[in-house]
Amino acid sequence: MELFLPLILLIGVMLLMSRSARNKQRQMMEMRDAMEPGTGVRTIGGMYALVKEVREDSVLLEVAPGVPALYTKTAIAAVLDADEYRRIVNDEPWPEEDGESPVVPDDASSLTGGGGTDRPADGEPDKPIGLDKPADAAGETPDAADTGETSRRDRRDGSAEDDGNGPRS
């Protein structure tokens, strides 16, 4: 009995998968049968065209003004409504659903829930975070204060002042 349970489960999954595939295939056939002359379609190759004539197993499409092409019905990926086809072919913008464009934040402050208003508890403004060691008011780094050395300061133009201790690497 334990040997048959996985086999029965496997057969059940296969039946469900084939049933959904048949339903999808049936829907595609109904869509292709609903094509009429003047309908806009998209082929499986991504080309947009107008239906000129529907035959038993094929369809005559106008791929450009005055340029007909014969395709099988299975080459039709989607039947488009008139507004969608017109917008795609004429490269018209899509209308906004609510009349407003979506708001995209410039930074990630809206993701934290604080809205960018997080401040330190003492009320001081945020200070920029640098990659260098922090310097105290005298311009010395905490390590340099112990040894009596002064820190190397960068100028605005990118050059550096020499602190008298020779080149640093």
Buried (B, 14 or more C-beta within 10 A) or exposed (E): EEEEEEEEEEEEEEEEEEEEEEEEEEEBEEBBEEBEEEBBBBBEEEBBBBBBEBEEEBBBBBBEEEEEBEBEBEBBBBBBEEEBBEBBEEEEEEEEEEEEEEEEEEEEEEEEEEEEEEEEEEEEEEEEEEEEEEBEEEEBBEEBBEEEBBBBEEEEEEEEEEBEEEEEE
